[in-house]
């Protein structure tokens, strides 16, 4: 699995513009950068597996208040194959490598679904609710480093 950065300007992303799977999300990411800024590694990515683009992933902006939010979505032909779980784990790993003190969060609609399963598999727990512009009240999740993770970090 490889994260391919979506660059700041549309003309810099020519490798994605002809891919039908990228049509909606590419413009959304470039517009998002115009509102929030382009702050690598806190950007949008496409996910490549075996040479194919299978998903989109992102940090929803740079950290604010020592907190960063992740987002991900697997393209329809590649759903239910464990890719979303790996993406969430990869985003957590990237955030922790960049700044181990960050609180890593995610949001989902208030119902059990594939996203809630993915987050639980990656040591996220519900910590409350939040208001989302598009979905109204949502569950707010936060990554909880396992004690094994803490032990591994102390050894390195």
C-alpha positions as MATLAB code, in Angstrom:
seq = 'XXXXXXXXXXXXXXXXXXXXXXXXXXXXXXXXXXXXXXXXXXXXXXXXXXXXXXXXXXXXXXXXXXXXXXXXXXXXXXXXXXXXXXXXXXXXXXXXXXXXXXXXXXXXXXXXXXXXXXXXXXXXXXXXXXXXXXXXXXXXXXXXXXXXXXXXXXXX';
ca = [
       0.000    0.000    0.000;
       1.358    3.354   -1.004;
       0.055    6.845   -0.209;
       0.308    9.118   -3.256;
       0.110   12.802   -2.256;
      -2.472   14.968   -3.975;
      -0.609   18.143   -4.809;
      -1.767   21.667   -4.120;
      -2.886   22.700   -7.612;
      -4.980   20.811  -10.146;
      -2.388   21.164  -12.934;
       0.166   19.382  -10.708;
      -2.041   16.270  -10.487;
      -2.222   15.226  -14.123;
      -1.641   11.546  -13.275;
      -5.019   11.564  -11.457;
      -7.160   13.761  -13.719;
      -7.929   11.014  -16.247;
      -8.759    8.353  -13.662;
     -12.564    8.097  -13.327;
     -12.246    7.092   -9.654;
     -10.576   10.442   -8.923;
     -13.047   12.732  -10.687;
     -14.997   13.862   -7.610;
     -12.354   13.724   -4.906;
      -9.504   15.442   -6.783;
     -11.340   18.741   -7.162;
     -12.603   18.513   -3.584;
      -9.045   18.145   -2.273;
      -7.685   21.057   -4.309;
     -10.596   23.226   -3.123;
      -9.968   22.053    0.452;
      -6.356   23.236    0.188;
      -7.583   26.676   -0.894;
      -9.612   26.930    2.328;
      -7.232   25.321    4.816;
      -3.791   25.570    3.251;
      -1.403   22.976    1.863;
       0.586   21.608    4.817;
       2.299   18.257    4.104;
       1.974   15.655    5.495;
      -1.465   16.932    6.611;
      -2.922   16.631    3.105;
      -5.036   14.381    0.863;
      -3.748   11.181   -0.714;
      -4.761    8.494   -3.145;
      -3.984    4.957   -2.103;
      -2.261    2.641   -4.541;
      -2.194   -1.144   -4.242;
      -0.541   -3.285   -6.923;
      -0.389   -0.311   -9.300;
      -4.114    0.507   -8.987;
      -5.739    3.434   -7.202;
      -8.094    1.847   -4.684;
      -9.020    4.611   -2.249;
      -8.660    8.187   -1.058;
      -7.304    9.190    2.355;
      -6.684   12.473    4.099;
      -5.918   14.461    7.157;
      -8.662   17.045    7.520;
      -6.155   19.877    7.775;
      -3.069   20.464    9.859;
      -3.228   19.758   13.596;
      -5.120   22.292   15.678;
      -5.034   22.223   19.461;
      -2.738   19.180   19.362;
      -5.414   17.231   17.450;
      -5.626   15.977   13.867;
      -8.534   14.242   12.136;
      -8.257   11.419    9.599;
     -10.644   10.521    6.785;
     -10.641    7.716    4.227;
     -12.835    6.090    1.631;
     -12.299    2.962   -0.419;
     -13.467    3.040   -4.035;
     -16.484    0.752   -4.630;
     -14.720   -2.081   -6.514;
     -12.220   -2.472   -3.652;
     -14.509   -2.327   -0.614;
     -14.762   -5.194    1.893;
     -11.160   -6.277    1.296;
      -9.528   -4.820    4.426;
      -8.125   -1.820    2.559;
      -9.941    0.767    4.705;
      -8.534   -0.812    7.865;
      -5.003   -0.620    6.466;
      -5.495    2.986    5.348;
      -6.660    4.119    8.781;
      -3.668    2.372   10.344;
      -1.302    3.981    7.835;
      -2.678    7.469    8.584;
      -2.301    6.850   12.327;
       1.280    5.687   11.803;
       2.127    8.746    9.685;
       0.640   11.118   12.263;
       2.462    9.405   15.154;
       5.778    9.437   13.281;
       5.356   13.128   12.503;
       4.246   14.164   16.000;
       3.788   11.444   18.654;
       2.038   13.884   20.996;
      -0.941   14.441   18.681;
      -4.429   13.244   19.468;
      -5.691   11.454   16.350;
      -9.432   11.614   15.737;
     -12.084   10.602   13.232;
     -15.805   11.178   12.836;
     -18.591    8.871   11.696;
     -22.343    9.058   11.434;
     -24.061    7.863   14.604;
     -24.642    4.264   13.553;
     -22.668    1.058   13.379;
     -21.183    0.615    9.892;
     -17.967   -0.301    8.109;
     -16.218    2.875    9.266;
     -16.945    2.143   12.915;
     -15.539   -1.375   12.488;
     -12.426    0.012   10.788;
     -11.836    2.517   13.577;
     -12.304   -0.089   16.322;
      -9.803   -2.398   14.574;
      -7.312    0.494   14.734;
      -7.736    1.199   18.479;
     -10.156    4.133   18.161;
     -12.878    4.607   20.759;
     -15.906    6.901   20.803;
     -15.157    9.908   23.000;
     -18.332   11.911   22.371;
     -20.270   13.658   19.653;
     -19.564   16.631   17.412;
     -21.470   18.688   14.874;
     -20.640   18.154   11.196;
     -21.797   20.571    8.470;
     -23.017   17.778    6.206;
     -24.121   15.048    8.620;
     -25.321   16.906   11.714;
     -24.424   15.276   15.013;
     -21.727   12.606   14.544;
     -19.666   10.315   16.731;
     -16.176   11.580   17.518;
     -13.524    8.881   17.797;
     -10.012    9.083   19.215;
      -7.050    6.793   18.723;
      -5.927    5.051   21.909;
      -2.377    3.763   21.741;
      -2.254    0.252   23.139;
       0.131   -0.560   25.973;
       2.075   -2.711   23.490;
       2.529    0.348   21.252;
       3.877    2.341   24.203;
       6.329   -0.465   25.033;
       7.549   -0.613   21.425;
       8.108    3.153   21.361;
      10.127    3.062   24.569;
      12.424    0.385   23.118;
      13.261    2.417   19.987;
];
